[in-house]
Amino acid sequence: MTDLFYVFGIALTGMALVISFVGLRSERFPDSRGLYAGVIGLMGALVVASCAFAVALSREEAEHREAEVAEFEAEQAAEEAEEAPEDPGAEAAGEEPPVEQEQPTVEALDLTSPEDGGLVFEPDALEAAAGEVEIDYTNPSEVPHNVAIEADGEEIAQGETVTGGDTGAATASLEPGEYVFYCSIPGHRESGMEGTLTVTE
């Protein structure tokens, strides 16, 4: 379509030059009204065709520019999408939830002593299943006491020293067997403040 626009433009320019040259050379140009009308009509047709092709070309150019702009915007959007960080929520959704580990159960054993501060445990024998064992010792007297656990002559756990109704706990992971619990305050165990802890399977 661009070529035709140039063809009509060149033809119109050429005719204008030829008519001007002939008109300047001949005083009687044009010789007849028919020739004059034909020349005017031809030039008018060339002008109309040139204008029509100019309008068509401008529309085609506008559409071409719109297409280029749309393509550029699409490329920009694609680049931004590639550069954008991935959604951490999407990754988390694809991951398996962590397996919750079961907390080991603790077997709690109650232990006390006389209100008058006597150096004995009540009861003096305890029994528990193998695993986490907790001896909760409550001291109702004002004489300080605590509870400790011994295995093969070695202390493996000891609770806080308590008085006046407070409680201190000694906790240990125990395998089946015989253990000793006692008060670690100097002289108390020697005076009889101890007992036997039997751990079964």
N, CA, C and O of each residue as an XYZ file, in Angstrom:
804
protein
N       0.829     -1.198      0.000
C       0.000      0.000      0.000
C       0.867      1.252      0.000
O       0.483      2.270     -0.577
N       2.009      1.191      0.629
C       2.925      2.337      0.655
C       3.424      2.656     -0.746
O       3.556      3.821     -1.121
N       3.701      1.601     -1.520
C       4.201      1.801     -2.887
C       3.164      2.533     -3.737
O       3.510      3.431     -4.504
N       1.876      2.144     -3.596
C       0.832      2.810     -4.384
C       0.707      4.283     -4.009
O       0.465      5.132     -4.867
N       0.874      4.580     -2.717
C       0.809      5.979     -2.286
C       1.915      6.794     -2.970
O       1.688      7.910     -3.437
N       3.116      6.203     -3.015
C       4.218      6.909     -3.674
C       3.969      7.033     -5.180
O       4.316      8.049     -5.783
N       3.360      5.989     -5.797
C       3.073      6.026     -7.246
C       2.110      7.158     -7.560
O       2.342      7.948     -8.475
N       1.006      7.231     -6.782
C       0.040      8.302     -7.022
C       0.649      9.682     -6.757
O       0.361     10.642     -7.473
N       1.472      9.769     -5.747
C       2.102     11.055     -5.439
C       3.039     11.494     -6.546
O       3.045     12.658     -6.948
N       3.829     10.555     -7.035
C       4.766     10.885     -8.123
C       4.012     11.252     -9.398
O       4.376     12.192    -10.103
N       2.930     10.474     -9.685
C       2.140     10.759    -10.885
C       1.512     12.146    -10.806
O       1.513     12.894    -11.784
N       0.982     12.481     -9.645
C       0.373     13.796     -9.469
C       1.397     14.908     -9.624
O       1.124     15.937    -10.243
N       2.559     14.696     -9.067
C       3.630     15.703     -9.185
C       4.088     15.840    -10.635
O       4.310     16.942    -11.136
N       4.224     14.684    -11.294
C       4.650     14.718    -12.701
C       3.643     15.439    -13.583
O       4.012     16.240    -14.442
N       2.366     15.145    -13.362
C       1.336     15.817    -14.172
C       1.357     17.320    -13.930
O       1.212     18.111    -14.862
N       1.537     17.705    -12.680
C       1.570     19.137    -12.377
C       2.730     19.817    -13.096
O       2.587     20.921    -13.622
N       3.876     19.148    -13.111
C       5.039     19.717    -13.790
C       4.827     19.794    -15.305
O       5.172     20.789    -15.942
N       4.245     18.709    -15.877
C       4.015     18.691    -17.330
C       3.018     19.769    -17.729
O       3.233     20.500    -18.696
N       1.920     19.862    -16.972
C       0.896     20.868    -17.294
C       1.461     22.272    -17.158
O       1.179     23.152    -17.972
N       2.271     22.471    -16.107
C       2.882     23.796    -15.936
C       3.815     24.126    -17.088
O       3.822     25.247    -17.597
N       4.603     23.135    -17.493
C       5.550     23.370    -18.600
C       4.802     23.660    -19.894
O       5.139     24.593    -20.623
N       3.753     22.826    -20.179
C       2.998     23.022    -21.420
C       2.258     24.352    -21.384
O       2.189     25.063    -22.386
N       1.693     24.685    -20.196
C       0.961     25.933    -20.090
C       1.855     27.147    -20.298
O       1.432     28.140    -20.891
N       3.068     27.069    -19.820
C       3.994     28.187    -20.010
C       4.457     28.298    -21.460
O       4.762     29.392    -21.935
N       4.510     27.171    -22.159
C       4.997     27.161    -23.545
C       3.900     27.521    -24.534
O       4.174     28.044    -25.614
N       2.635     27.234    -24.154
C       1.536     27.462    -25.104
C       0.541     28.437    -24.503
O       0.041     28.235    -23.396
N       0.266     29.477    -25.233
C      -0.679     30.484    -24.759
C      -2.118     29.977    -24.833
O      -2.980     30.451    -24.094
N      -2.384     29.011    -25.726
C      -3.757     28.546    -25.925
C      -4.051     27.252    -25.147
O      -5.083     26.620    -25.376
N      -3.168     26.859    -24.246
C      -3.404     25.630    -23.455
C      -4.398     25.909    -22.342
O      -4.243     26.904    -21.633
N      -5.393     25.091    -22.161
C      -5.699     23.922    -23.016
C      -6.496     24.356    -24.241
O      -7.186     25.375    -24.216
N      -6.395     23.582    -25.298
C      -7.027     23.952    -26.568
C      -8.539     23.780    -26.508
O      -9.252     24.492    -27.216
N      -9.039     22.898    -25.723
C     -10.487     22.654    -25.687
C     -10.936     22.457    -24.248
O     -10.160     22.144    -23.346
N     -12.245     22.660    -24.092
C     -12.800     22.467    -22.757
C     -12.793     20.997    -22.340
O     -12.653     20.674    -21.160
N     -12.944     20.117    -23.322
C     -12.930     18.680    -23.010
C     -11.579     18.261    -22.453
O     -11.499     17.529    -21.466
N     -10.523     18.733    -23.095
C      -9.184     18.397    -22.614
C      -8.959     18.990    -21.230
O      -8.357     18.359    -20.361
N      -9.456     20.226    -21.035
C      -9.295     20.908    -19.742
C     -10.019     20.129    -18.636
O      -9.487     19.907    -17.548
N     -11.272     19.719    -18.964
C     -12.038     18.955    -17.986
C     -11.377     17.623    -17.687
O     -11.361     17.171    -16.542
N     -10.819     16.981    -18.747
C     -10.160     15.698    -18.537
C      -8.935     15.835    -17.639
O      -8.699     15.015    -16.752
N      -8.159     16.891    -17.889
C      -6.958     17.108    -17.087
C      -7.342     17.374    -15.633
O      -6.748     16.815    -14.712
N      -8.354     18.245    -15.437
C      -8.795     18.551    -14.071
C      -9.319     17.296    -13.375
O      -9.031     17.052    -12.204
N     -10.102     16.498    -14.130
C     -10.652     15.277    -13.546
C      -9.563     14.298    -13.146
O      -9.616     13.695    -12.074
N      -8.562     14.144    -14.032
C      -7.470     13.201    -13.738
C      -6.683     13.650    -12.510
O      -6.340     12.850    -11.639
N      -6.412     14.931    -12.470
C      -5.659     15.444    -11.328
C      -6.484     15.311    -10.031
O      -5.958     14.978     -8.968
N      -7.782     15.583    -10.160
C      -8.630     15.420     -8.981
C      -8.648     13.978     -8.489
O      -8.612     13.710     -7.288
N      -8.708     13.035     -9.474
C      -8.701     11.615     -9.094
C      -7.398     11.238     -8.407
O      -7.390     10.491     -7.429
N      -6.283     11.771     -8.939
C      -4.994     11.476     -8.314
C      -4.908     12.066     -6.908
O      -4.353     11.450     -5.998
N      -5.465     13.268     -6.743
C      -5.443     13.891     -5.415
C      -6.286     13.077     -4.426
O      -5.859     12.813     -3.303
N      -7.490     12.685     -4.863
C      -8.372     11.901     -3.998
C      -7.724     10.565     -3.630
O      -7.754     10.149     -2.472
N      -7.133      9.892     -4.639
C      -6.491      8.600     -4.379
C      -5.322      8.764     -3.420
O      -5.131      7.942     -2.524
N      -4.529      9.837     -3.607
C      -3.386     10.066     -2.715
C      -3.858     10.297     -1.284
O      -3.270      9.779     -0.334
N      -4.940     11.093     -1.138
C      -5.474     11.345      0.201
C      -6.000     10.064      0.847
O      -5.794      9.814      2.034
N      -6.697      9.247      0.016
C      -7.246      7.996      0.549
C      -6.136      7.070      1.021
O      -6.216      6.470      2.093
N      -5.078      6.965      0.179
C      -3.967      6.104      0.576
C      -3.230      6.678      1.776
O      -2.706      5.918      2.591
N      -3.175      7.994      1.907
C      -2.527      8.601      3.072
C      -3.286      8.262      4.347
O      -2.677      7.937      5.366
N      -4.627      8.337      4.292
C      -5.444      7.987      5.458
C      -5.265      6.515      5.811
O      -5.102      6.163      6.980
N      -5.298      5.652      4.781
C      -5.146      4.219      5.027
C      -3.787      3.908      5.641
O      -3.671      3.095      6.559
N      -2.754      4.579      5.109
C      -1.412      4.356      5.630
C      -1.293      4.825      7.081
O      -0.630      4.172      7.886
N      -1.928      5.944      7.421
C      -1.868      6.439      8.797
C      -2.551      5.464      9.763
O      -2.077      5.237     10.876
N      -3.694      4.881      9.304
C      -4.369      3.894     10.148
C      -3.508      2.642     10.332
O      -3.397      2.098     11.430
N      -2.903      2.204      9.224
C      -2.053      1.012      9.285
C      -0.865      1.249     10.219
O      -0.478      0.369     10.988
N      -0.296      2.457     10.137
C       0.834      2.787     11.007
C       0.404      2.824     12.468
O       1.142      2.371     13.343
N      -0.792      3.365     12.742
C      -1.298      3.415     14.117
C      -1.520      2.001     14.670
O      -1.176      1.716     15.817
N      -2.097      1.118     13.842
C      -2.312     -0.264     14.285
C      -0.981     -0.955     14.546
O      -0.840     -1.714     15.506
N       0.001     -0.683     13.676
C       1.312     -1.290     13.840
C       1.966     -0.833     15.153
O       2.571     -1.631     15.869
N       1.833      0.451     15.451
C       2.396      0.974     16.690
C       1.689      0.377     17.914
O       2.335      0.038     18.906
N       0.357      0.252     17.836
C      -0.376     -0.349     18.950
C       0.061     -1.789     19.176
O       0.188     -2.230     20.319
N       0.292     -2.521     18.093
C       0.742     -3.912     18.211
C       2.126     -3.977     18.852
O       2.395     -4.845     19.682
N       3.012     -3.037     18.453
C       4.346     -3.011     19.030
C       4.294     -2.684     20.525
O       5.017     -3.282     21.322
N       3.431     -1.725     20.903
C       3.301     -1.362     22.314
C       2.771     -2.542     23.127
O       3.266     -2.823     24.218
N       1.760     -3.233     22.586
C       1.192     -4.381     23.297
C       2.227     -5.488     23.464
O       2.300     -6.120     24.518
N       3.031     -5.723     22.422
C       4.074     -6.749     22.496
C       5.126     -6.370     23.532
O       5.590     -7.220     24.292
N       5.501     -5.084     23.560
C       6.495     -4.618     24.529
C       5.977     -4.780     25.960
O       6.707     -5.232     26.842
N       4.713     -4.408     26.185
C       4.140     -4.547     27.526
C       4.060     -6.010     27.953
O       4.275     -6.340     29.119
N       3.745     -6.886     26.989
C       3.687     -8.321     27.319
C       5.069     -8.841     27.708
O       5.196     -9.628     28.645
N       6.112     -8.400     26.982
C       7.471     -8.821     27.305
C       7.889     -8.310     28.687
O       8.530     -9.030     29.453
N       7.520     -7.053     29.002
C       7.852     -6.491     30.307
C       7.170     -7.268     31.422
O       7.784     -7.555     32.450
N       5.899     -7.609     31.220
C       5.163     -8.363     32.241
C       5.782     -9.742     32.460
O       5.865    -10.221     33.590
N       6.218    -10.378     31.360
C       6.841    -11.697     31.478
C       8.157    -11.610     32.242
O       8.455    -12.473     33.066
N       8.948    -10.565     31.969
C      10.220    -10.397     32.677
C       9.991    -10.142     34.164
O      10.710    -10.686     35.003
N       8.997     -9.322     34.497
C       8.702     -9.052     35.901
C       8.231    -10.305     36.617
O       8.557    -10.527     37.783
N       7.451    -11.133     35.900
C       6.977    -12.379     36.512
C       8.140    -13.329     36.788
O       8.143    -14.035     37.797
N       9.140    -13.347     35.879
C      10.299    -14.216     36.088
C      11.164    -13.725     37.238
O      11.729    -14.527     37.982
N      11.271    -12.389     37.388
C      12.118    -11.834     38.430
C      11.442    -11.849     39.792
O      12.125    -11.785     40.814
N      10.115    -11.932     39.831
C       9.388    -11.895     41.106
C       9.746    -13.128     41.932
O       9.839    -14.227     41.385
N       9.955    -12.959     43.281
C      10.279    -14.107     44.134
C       9.109    -15.067     44.216
O       7.947    -14.664     44.175
N       9.436    -16.335     44.333
C       8.391    -17.342     44.435
C       7.662    -17.197     45.761
O       8.235    -16.773     46.765
N       6.403    -17.554     45.740
C       5.563    -17.449     46.931
C       5.979    -18.502     47.950
O       5.831    -19.700     47.706
N       6.511    -18.046     49.116
C       6.911    -19.037     50.108
C       5.761    -19.880     50.603
O       5.924    -21.023     51.029
N       4.553    -19.252     50.528
C       3.385    -20.027     50.955
C       3.137    -21.212     50.053
O       2.706    -22.269     50.515
N       3.416    -21.042     48.713
C       3.229    -22.145     47.778
C       4.206    -23.264     48.078
O       3.845    -24.438     48.002
N       5.490    -22.904     48.432
C       6.460    -23.932     48.749
C       6.053    -24.679     50.010
O       6.139    -25.903     50.108
N       5.590    -23.850     51.003
C       5.200    -24.483     52.256
C       4.029    -25.434     52.049
O       3.917    -26.456     52.726
N       3.130    -25.072     51.074
C       1.964    -25.916     50.831
C       2.374    -27.269     50.280
O       1.701    -28.273     50.518
N       3.500    -27.298     49.526
C       3.944    -28.551     48.946
C       4.758    -29.397     49.907
O       4.994    -30.577     49.648
N       5.193    -28.805     51.021
C       5.994    -29.556     51.977
C       5.096    -30.352     52.905
O       3.973    -29.956     53.215
N       5.621    -31.476     53.333
C       4.875    -32.298     54.278
C       4.988    -31.685     55.664
O       6.070    -31.242     56.048
N       3.910    -31.647     56.418
C       3.978    -31.088     57.773
C       4.904    -31.918     58.644
O       4.973    -33.137     58.493
N       5.620    -31.261     59.560
C       6.534    -32.015     60.427
C       5.772    -33.002     61.299
O       4.672    -32.727     61.779
N       6.382    -34.136     61.482
C       5.760    -35.170     62.301
C       5.963    -34.825     63.763
O       7.091    -34.656     64.226
N       4.874    -34.724     64.472
C       4.959    -34.416     65.890
C       5.428    -35.646     66.652
O       4.854    -36.731     66.551
N       6.502    -35.434     67.423
C       7.027    -36.531     68.213
C       6.269    -36.607     69.533
O       6.016    -35.599     70.194
N       5.926    -37.803     69.882
C       5.197    -38.000     71.122
C       6.121    -37.730     72.308
O       7.245    -38.226     72.371
N       5.615    -36.933     73.240
C       6.376    -36.658     74.449
C       6.310    -37.893     75.356
O       5.250    -38.494     75.531
N       7.461    -38.254     75.926
C       7.435    -39.431     76.808
C       6.575    -39.157     78.036
O       6.606    -38.068     78.611
N       5.811    -40.168     78.420
C       4.968    -40.025     79.607
C       5.836    -40.164     80.857
O       6.763    -40.972     80.908
N       5.514    -39.369     81.841
C       6.259    -39.390     83.099
C       5.360    -39.985     84.184
O       4.242    -39.521     84.404
N       5.862    -41.005     84.846
C       5.097    -41.612     85.941
C       5.471    -40.890     87.227
O       6.628    -40.919     87.648
N       4.490    -40.244     87.850
C       4.726    -39.470     89.064
C       4.365    -40.313     90.295
O       3.303    -40.932     90.356
N       5.278    -40.316     91.269
C       5.083    -41.053     92.517
C       5.070    -40.049     93.672
O       5.960    -39.206     93.779
N       4.067    -40.145     94.522
C       3.956    -39.225     95.660
C       4.718    -39.781     96.866
O       4.688    -40.975     97.166
N       5.401    -38.851     97.541
C       6.210    -39.218     98.712
C       6.115    -38.090     99.730
O       6.069    -36.917     99.360
N       6.087    -38.446    101.019
C       6.051    -37.433    102.069
C       6.841    -37.929    103.279
O       7.523    -38.951    103.210
N       6.741    -37.192    104.393
C       7.408    -37.552    105.649
C       6.568    -36.997    106.800
O       5.662    -36.200    106.555
N       6.839    -37.390    108.046
C       6.003    -36.955    109.176
C       6.030    -35.437    109.380
O       7.019    -34.767    109.086
N       4.904    -34.917    109.897
C       4.802    -33.478    110.159
C       5.741    -33.034    111.279
O       6.112    -31.862    111.350
N       6.126    -33.962    112.152
C       6.999    -33.590    113.269
C       8.463    -33.560    112.874
O       9.330    -33.325    113.716
N       8.750    -33.799    111.586
C      10.130    -33.742    111.120
C      10.883    -35.034    111.275
O      12.104    -35.054    111.113
N      10.189    -36.128    111.587
C      10.836    -37.421    111.735
C      11.607    -37.815    110.482
O      11.184    -37.517    109.365
N      12.737    -38.486    110.674
C      13.635    -38.807    109.565
C      13.268    -40.146    108.924
O      14.039    -41.105    108.949
N      12.059    -40.177    108.347
C      11.608    -41.348    107.588
C      10.770    -40.853    106.413
O      10.200    -39.763    106.439
N      10.718    -41.694    105.382
C       9.841    -41.408    104.239
C       8.571    -42.223    104.381
O       8.585    -43.333    104.913
N       7.484    -41.665    103.905
C       6.199    -42.362    103.885
C       5.639    -42.304    102.467
O       5.297    -41.223    101.987
N       5.537    -43.456    101.781
C       5.987    -44.798    102.204
C       7.498    -44.955    101.996
O       8.153    -44.087    101.418
N       8.029    -46.067    102.474
C       9.461    -46.309    102.326
C       9.757    -47.252    101.151
O      10.891    -47.695    100.973
N       8.715    -47.553    100.347
C       8.902    -48.395     99.157
C       7.992    -47.881     98.047
O       6.808    -47.626     98.267
N       8.559    -47.733     96.856
C       7.805    -47.248     95.685
C       8.011    -48.194     94.528
O       9.006    -48.917     94.472
N       7.056    -48.188     93.593
C       7.170    -49.031     92.397
C       6.695    -48.243     91.176
O       5.699    -47.524     91.237
N       7.425    -48.390     90.063
C       7.080    -47.669     88.827
C       7.489    -48.499     87.629
O       8.308    -49.412     87.734
N       6.897    -48.162     86.468
C       7.272    -48.820     85.215
C       8.506    -48.136     84.644
O       8.772    -46.970     84.936
N       9.252    -48.865     83.832
C      10.475    -48.318     83.235
C      10.144    -47.101     82.372
O       9.084    -47.044     81.750
N      11.056    -46.130     82.340
C      10.859    -44.895     81.591
C      11.131    -43.699     82.477
O      11.931    -43.772     83.409
N      10.454    -42.588     82.178
C      10.625    -41.376     82.986
C       9.858    -41.532     84.298
O       8.643    -41.731     84.307
N      10.589    -41.439     85.391
C       9.984    -41.593     86.713
C      10.254    -40.319     87.508
O      11.377    -39.816     87.541
N       9.207    -39.809     88.144
C       9.318    -38.584     88.942
C       8.791    -38.853     90.345
O       7.650    -39.273     90.534
N       9.660    -38.599     91.328
C       9.234    -38.728     92.723
C       8.934    -37.331     93.237
O       9.837    -36.505     93.370
N       7.664    -37.065     93.527
C       7.231    -35.774     94.045
C       7.201    -35.836     95.564
O       6.298    -36.427     96.157
N       8.201    -35.218     96.187
C       8.294    -35.265     97.649
C       7.735    -33.982     98.241
O       8.181    -32.888     97.894
N       6.735    -34.115     99.157
C       6.146    -32.988     99.870
C       6.549    -33.071    101.337
O       6.316    -34.081    102.001
N       7.156    -31.994    101.831
C       7.630    -31.961    103.216
C       6.705    -31.082    104.060
O       6.727    -29.860    103.907
N       5.887    -31.675    104.953
C       4.948    -30.888    105.764
C       5.596    -30.228    106.981
O       4.959    -29.410    107.644
N       6.833    -30.562    107.283
C       7.475    -30.038    108.495
C       8.383    -28.868    108.171
O       8.593    -28.531    107.006
N       8.925    -28.246    109.228
C       9.868    -27.149    109.055
C      11.309    -27.643    109.018
O      12.241    -26.854    108.861
N      11.484    -28.953    109.164
C      12.829    -29.540    109.054
C      13.122    -29.738    107.574
O      12.346    -30.400    106.885
N      14.229    -29.178    107.058
C      14.517    -29.280    105.620
C      14.824    -30.715    105.196
O      15.616    -31.430    105.810
N      14.142    -31.096    104.098
C      14.376    -32.419    103.519
C      14.357    -32.292    101.989
O      13.902    -31.290    101.439
N      14.859    -33.326    101.326
C      14.729    -33.456     99.872
C      14.691    -34.927     99.531
O      14.741    -35.780    100.418
N      14.601    -35.228     98.248
C      14.643    -36.620     97.813
C      15.617    -36.745     96.661
O      15.640    -35.906     95.760
N      16.429    -37.803     96.693
C      17.405    -38.086     95.639
C      17.259    -39.549     95.246
O      16.753    -40.364     96.017
N      17.710    -39.871     94.035
C      17.636    -41.256     93.538
C      19.048    -41.737     93.283
O      19.872    -41.025     92.710
N      19.316    -42.972     93.721
C      20.654    -43.552     93.582
C      20.572    -44.861     92.816
O      19.642    -45.645     93.001
N      21.578    -45.093     91.934
C      21.677    -46.355     91.193
C      23.112    -46.848     91.296
O      24.048    -46.159     90.889
N      23.278    -48.056     91.847
C      24.601    -48.663     91.992
C      25.563    -47.739     92.732
O      26.721    -47.591     92.342
N      25.069    -47.118     93.807
C      25.911    -46.273     94.639
C      26.186    -44.896     94.061
O      26.996    -44.157     94.621
N      25.534    -44.519     92.951
C      25.764    -43.207     92.327
C      24.454    -42.433     92.258
O      23.432    -42.957     91.814
N      24.498    -41.183     92.702
C      23.305    -40.344     92.665
C      23.003    -39.939     91.219
O      23.877    -39.406     90.535
N      21.774    -40.188     90.747
C      21.414    -39.866     89.355
C      20.362    -38.765     89.257
O      20.101    -38.252     88.169
N      19.757    -38.397     90.389
C      18.767    -37.304     90.385
C      18.579    -36.810     91.804
O      18.692    -37.565     92.770
N      18.282    -35.489     91.908
C      18.033    -34.912     93.234
C      17.057    -33.755     93.100
O      17.184    -32.925     92.200
N      16.077    -33.706     94.007
C      15.106    -32.625     94.015
C      15.538    -31.483     94.912
O      16.553    -31.577     95.603
N      14.764    -30.398     94.903
C      15.061    -29.237     95.744
C      14.790    -29.556     97.217
O      13.947    -30.389     97.549
N      15.524    -28.872     98.078
C      15.274    -28.996     99.514
C      14.067    -28.129     99.854
O      14.021    -26.954     99.490
N      13.090    -28.707    100.552
C      11.823    -28.008    100.802
C      11.433    -28.122    102.271
O      11.890    -29.004    102.998
N      10.555    -27.178    102.680
C       9.984    -27.173    104.036
C       8.566    -26.614    103.966
O       8.146    -26.084    102.938
N       7.827    -26.741    105.084
C       6.536    -26.081    105.244
C       5.497    -26.423    104.205
O       4.727    -25.551    103.805
N       5.447    -27.662    103.754
C       4.418    -28.084    102.813
C       4.780    -27.933    101.342
O       3.965    -28.238    100.472
N       6.004    -27.461    101.050
C       6.421    -27.334     99.656
C       6.820    -28.690     99.087
O       7.077    -29.641     99.825
N       6.867    -28.758     97.746
C       7.174    -30.011     97.051
C       8.395    -29.837     96.157
O       8.534    -28.838     95.452
N       9.264    -30.824     96.201
C      10.422    -30.871     95.313
C      10.456    -32.216     94.627
O      10.191    -33.239     95.258
N      10.781    -32.234     93.333
C      10.714    -33.474     92.563
C      12.086    -33.894     92.062
O      12.905    -33.069     91.656
N      12.310    -35.199     92.103
C      13.507    -35.789     91.509
C      13.049    -36.651     90.345
O      12.218    -37.541     90.522
N      13.599    -36.388     89.121
C      13.149    -37.075     87.911
C      14.324    -37.745     87.235
O      15.401    -37.158     87.136
N      14.129    -38.988     86.761
C      15.183    -39.712     86.068
C      14.557    -40.714     85.113
O      13.435    -41.179     85.315
N      15.322    -41.041     84.049
C      14.893    -42.077     83.112
C      15.482    -43.395     83.601
O      16.700    -43.574     83.618
N      14.609    -44.310     83.996
C      15.055    -45.519     84.678
C      14.712    -46.781     83.898
O      13.643    -46.901     83.298
N      15.639    -47.702     83.927
C      15.425    -49.025     83.350
C      14.969    -49.972     84.459
O      15.110    -49.660     85.641
N      14.425    -51.121     84.081
C      13.990    -52.055     85.120
C      15.126    -52.396     86.081
O      16.265    -52.614     85.668
N      14.793    -52.436     87.362
C      15.804    -52.754     88.377
C      15.447    -52.170     89.729
O      14.366    -51.611     89.911
N      16.362    -52.302     90.676
C      16.172    -51.804     92.041
C      16.985    -50.522     92.225
O      18.158    -50.459     91.856
N      16.343    -49.501     92.801
C      16.982    -48.219     93.066
C      16.715    -47.817     94.509
O      15.862    -48.397     95.181
N      17.454    -46.819     94.975
C      17.271    -46.316     96.328
C      16.915    -44.840     96.240
O      17.544    -44.091     95.492
N      15.905    -44.416     97.006
C      15.639    -42.979     97.149
C      15.939    -42.594     98.585
O      15.714    -43.384     99.502
N      16.448    -41.383     98.787
C      16.903    -40.990    100.123
C      16.942    -39.466    100.220
O      16.824    -38.765     99.216
N      17.110    -38.967    101.446
C      17.287    -37.536    101.685
C      18.788    -37.267    101.733
O      19.521    -37.926    102.471
N      19.231    -36.310    100.956
C      20.674    -36.052    100.855
C      21.183    -35.037    101.887
O      22.372    -34.720    101.905
N      20.279    -34.521    102.757
C      20.737    -33.631    103.827
C      21.668    -34.436    104.739
O      21.304    -35.532    105.163
N      22.850    -33.921    105.047
C      23.802    -34.697    105.865
C      23.172    -35.255    107.146
O      22.530    -34.533    107.908
N      23.372    -36.552    107.357
C      22.909    -37.247    108.546
C      21.512    -37.803    108.441
O      21.154    -38.677    109.231
N      20.690    -37.333    107.490
C      19.296    -37.802    107.418
C      19.206    -39.231    106.892
O      18.455    -40.045    107.429
N      19.971    -39.538    105.842
C      19.926    -40.901    105.302
C      20.461    -41.881    106.338
O      19.920    -42.972    106.516
N      21.525    -41.477    107.014
C      22.130    -42.355    108.013
C      21.172    -42.624    109.172
O      21.281    -43.636    109.864
N      20.225    -41.693    109.371
C      19.241    -41.853    110.465
C      18.020    -42.643    110.017
O      17.099    -42.855    110.805
N      18.000    -43.087    108.744
C      16.924    -43.954    108.273
C      16.002    -43.335    107.230
O      14.973    -43.918    106.890
N      16.360    -42.155    106.717
C      15.487    -41.504    105.763
C      15.831    -41.953    104.338
O      16.436    -41.207    103.567
N      15.432    -43.190    104.005
C      15.641    -43.759    102.672
C      14.607    -44.825    102.417
O      13.926    -45.277    103.337
N      14.487    -45.237    101.137
C      13.520    -46.263    100.770
C      13.944    -46.940     99.481
O      14.975    -46.606     98.897
N      13.146    -47.887     99.049
C      13.448    -48.698     97.857
C      12.494    -48.350     96.719
O      11.281    -48.248     96.906
N      13.065    -48.174     95.557
C      12.279    -47.910     94.338
C      12.460    -49.081     93.384
O      13.572    -49.354     92.931
N      11.380    -49.763     93.084
C      11.439    -50.915     92.184
C      10.869    -50.487     90.821
O       9.744    -49.998     90.729
N      11.665    -50.682     89.782
C      11.237    -50.312     88.425
C      11.024    -51.606     87.642
O      11.922    -52.441     87.536
N       9.811    -51.753     87.096
C       9.469    -52.954     86.353
C       9.411    -52.641     84.863
O       9.411    -51.477     84.463
N       9.362    -53.693     84.046
C       9.289    -53.539     82.598
C       7.906    -53.056     82.170
O       7.659    -52.869     80.978
